[in-house]
């Protein structure tokens, strides 16, 4: 296998040579490595440096880059595993060159996590993590980290695949990125609570072609019950932008107050908050002194995630402006108008044109459709 040297953060390693003439270069190498996932790996290193688990397993190591960086940059004992024997020599080459005490195993992850447990389990497969989540929960003592790159099934673009893999009904809405993340999180909840455990999202986000969940596992039947209480549905109007949250394991019929049409249930999915503010604050403090390749993007992501309202959907205000046949205002103008009218409003990391607000839809449309400050915006007091 031909390899070249690469560096991320403070770590240098070897990766297979890829054919950059192809549409998807990582797929041309015998062992998988995706340069576009550097932000995902940077975020993992930053988070684990704050959490300090006692040990960590990179369950689908491939080149071993993620586990290698965790050991080198966080000072955490690491096991790097991959079930593909072809990947092991490259992992061992990277480990040998590092001088770090890293264990390398070649096991099926379901088998490994049936026999051993780790303080932090990281599932980063190619495509869907659905077949591996149960093993991850069983073999995890405190922290479960999950990446999914099958965004089309999660977001509703490939509906049947989404139903099969996650036993949920997604929908390709204007806020489909958030739907995908919350569908995945709802699936992980269902795989966790059967063991009388719950989950606490620490830093869950969507970025381009992937979704990343960073979770704390909580123990006991009461923890599981508290987690189940955050499962529900987004009820979406098929004709307009109206939607409403509906907690519960099973959707009940509801009607759009504007179109008078039955609402379509999306889910089950997770309706709760996606981040832990204290953890994100610690990550921001640590980021200032870090030398990471995606430092700027990560800083912006952390800031937006901390400010993001804990609502389960967002509006694309450019999409709403088109429906009103008007030019979109600057996003800060939209947010300020909503706040001046007495409503909460924030950006969202899911989209640069996304707005989260507790304002009713008619108010949001009035804000977007009023070209200057002379127009009257309904306030909460009216």
N, C-alpha and C positions, 0 to 999 in steps of 0.2 A: 504494500500500500504506500503510495507516494504521499508525503505529508509536508506541510509548511508550518512555519512558526507564526503564532499570533499572540496578541496581548490584549487583555481586558483588565481594567483596574490595576492592581499590583501584581497580576499573575500572568506569566508567560507559559504557553503550552503549544502542543502540536495538533493540527487538524488535517483531515484529508484534503487533497487537492480536488477542487471542484471545477466543473466546466461552466464558466461564467457566460458562455454563449447561449446556454439553455435558459428557458423562461424561469425555471426553479432550480438554480444551481445546487442547493443542498441535496436534491434528489439524485444527483449524478455521482455521488461519492458512496463508497461501500459502508461508511459509518456516518451517521447524520450529524451535521453541525449547521445551525442557522445563525448567521451574523446578525440578522434583524431582531434576534431575541436578546440582544445585549441589554436593553433597558430592563427586561424581565429579570435577567441575572443580576444586574446592578441593584435592582430593588430587593431581590432576595438577600444579597450580601448586606445591604444597608439594614434591612429588617432584622435579620438574624444577629447582627452585631448589637442590636438593641435588646432582643429577646434572650440571647445567650442560652440556647438549649444545651443540655448536657451532652447530647450526641445527635447526629443527623445522618439520614440515609438519602442519597441521590438514587432513587429507585430505578430509573431508566437512564443510566449515565451516558450512553453513547460514547462520546469522546471523553467524558468525565469532567468537562469544563466547569459545570456548576458546582459539583462537589469539591473539585480542586480549589476553586475560588473561595468557597465557604471555609475550607480548612486553612487556607493561606491568609485570607483577609479578615476572618472572624475568630480564628484560633479555636475552632470547635472540632472535636474528634468526628471523623467522617467515614462512612462506608459508601463506596461507589459500587453500584450493582448494575449489571445488564445481562439479559438472558441470551444475547447473541454472542457466541464464542468469537466471532470475527472482531467484535468491539474490544474484547479484553486486552489483547496485546497493546493497542493504542492507549487504553486507560492506564495500563501498567507502565508504559513508556512515559506518560505524563506524570504519573505518581513518582516514578523512580527519579525523574529529573527534578522533582520539587523538593525532595528531602523531607517531606512531611509524613507523619505517621498516619497513613490512610489505608484502610482495609479495602480490598477489591474482591468482589464476589461475582460469580456467574450463575445466577439462579432465576427461576421464574418468581416474580415479585410476590405473587399470591402464596407460593410455598414459603418464601423467606419470611414474610410477615405473619405467617401462621406459627412460625417457630421462634421468632425474635421480635422484640419491640424496640422502638427508638423514640427519643424525646421529640424529634421532629422528622416527619416523613414527607418527602417531596416527590410528587407524581408529575412528571413532565413527559408524557408520551407523544408520539406523532399522531395527531388527530384527537380522538375522543378519550377522555380518562374514565369513562363510565364503567368499563369492565374491571377497573383496578381500585375504585373508591372503597368498596367493602373491605378489601385487604388493607388499604391504607388506614381506615378507621380502626381496624382490629390491631394493627401493629404500631399504632401511634399512642404515645403517652400524653403529650400536651399540644403539639402543633402539627397541623395538617396543611400542606401547601399543594395546590392543584392548578395545573395549566391545562386549558383546552384550546385547540386550534381549529376545531370543527365548527366554526362560527356560523356557517350556513344552516346546518341543522338546528343549532341552538337559537338562531334568530328568526327561524320560520321560513327562510328561503328554500330549504329542502325539508318540507313539512313532515313527510312520512319518516324520514331518517331521524328527525328530532323526536317524534313520538316514540319510535322504537328504542332509541338509545336512552332517553331521559324520562319516558313514561309521563310526558307532559305535552300540552298543546301550545306550542309557540305561535307567534303571528308576526309577519313581516311588516311591522308598523314603522312610523317615523322615528320611534324610540327603540328600534330593534336591538341596538347594542346593549341597552339596559335590560331588555327582555331576555337576551341570551345569558347575561351574567346571572340574573335572578332565577332563570330556569335551572342553570347549573347549580346554583347555591341551594335551590329547593331540592334538587336531586341528592346532593350531598347530605342535606338534612335528613331525608328519608332513609339514606343508608346509615346514618349515625344514630338516630333516636331508637332504632330497634335494639341497640346495645345499652339502653338506658344512659345515653350520653347526649349532650347538647353541643351546640357550636356558638362561638362568638367571633364574628368577622373582625379582623384586625386591619386588613388593608386589601380590599377586593376592588379590582379595577379591570376595565376593558381597554385594549389598545390595538388599533389596526386589525391584525389578523388573529388575535388571541384574547382569551379571558384568563385572569389570574385570581385565584382565591388564596388568601393567607388567613388561616383560621386557628383559633384556640379551641381545643376540645375540653368541654366541661363535663363533669361526671355526676351521675345520680339521676333517678327518675324525675325529680323536680326540675333539674336542668334540661332534661329532654322535653318535659312538658312546656317549659318556658320557650324553648326553641320551636316546638310545634305551633305555639300560639302566633308565631310570626309567619306561618305559611298561609297563603291565600291566593287570590286571583286579581289580575287587572281586568276590569270589565270595559271593553272598548266598543264604542259606537262604530258600526260598519260604514256610516255615511259622513260623519263629521269628526272633529278632533276630540270630542268629549270622551273622557274615561273616568273611572272611579275605582278605588281600591276596595276589595271585598275580602276580609279575613275569613278563614275557615278552610276545612279540608275539602269541601264540596261546594261548587258555585250554586247560587240560587238565582232565579231569573230576575232581571232588572231591565229597565227601559230608559233610553236616552231622553232626558227632559227637553231636548231641543228638537230632535228628529222623530221622537216617539217610536223608535225602532228598538227591537230587543238588542241588548248588549252582548257582544261575543266574549266568552271567558278565555283569558290567556293564563295558562298555568297548569298545575299548581306551581307557584314560585315563592321566593322569599320576599317579604314585604318590609323587613327591618332595615336598620342602618347598616351600611357597608364598611364602615371604618371605625377604628378606635382612636379618638382624638388625642389621647395621651401618647399612644404609640407613634402616631404620625408626628407629633411634636418632637418626640425623641429622635425620630428619623431625620427631621429637618435640622435639628441641632448637630447631629453627627455628619450630615451631608456637607455642612460648611467646611469641614476639615478633610473631606474625602477627595480622592483623585479618581473620578469615574468618567468614562467616556460619554455617558448620557446625563451628566450632572445637571445641565440646564433643563432638559426635558423632565427629568425626575423632580427637580425643584418645583417646576410649574405644576406638575401632576399632583404632588403632595399638597401644594397650596390650594388648588382647586378642590381636591377631595376633602380637605378640612373645612372649606367654606360651603360645600355642597349641602343643600337641604336634605334631610332624611325622608324624602318622598320617593315613591316607587316608580315614577315615570317622569319624563320631561317632555317639553314641547320644542320642536324645531321652529323657531319664530320666523325663519326665512320661508319655510313651508306655509306657515299661516299667512304671511304677507302675500305670497303668491295667490293663495285662495281668496284674498281680499283685493287682489289686483292692485297692490300698492308696493312701492319700493321699501325694502326693510330698513328700519332705523338702526343706528348704532346700538349694539347690545347693551351698553351702559345706560343709554337713554331708556330703553325698555325696562331694565332693572330699576332704575331710579324712579320712573313713573309708577311702577307697581309698589315700591316701598313708600312713596309719597302718598299713595292711596290707602296705606295701612296694611299692606300684605307683605309676607316674606317672599323674597326672590333671590335667586343665586344662579351663577353659571353651573354647568355640569361638565365633568371630565369626559363624558361620553361623546360630546359633539361641541365644536367651536361655535355652533349656532343654536345650542341647546339652552333652554331656560327652565329652571325648576321654580315653581311658585304654588302657593296655596290659594291664589286668586281664582275665582270661578272663570270658566271659559269665556263668557261674554265680556268680562272685564279685561282679560288678556287680549281679546280681539279688539276691544276699544282702544287699548294702549297701542297696539301694533298698527291699527288702522287710522290713528290720529296723527297727521303729518307734522303738526306743530303744537306748542304748549297751550294754544287757545282752546283746543278741544277739551271737553269735560270728561274726566275719567271717573267712573263710579268708585266710591270709596267704601270701606267696610262699614262706616257709620250710616250709610244711606240705605 
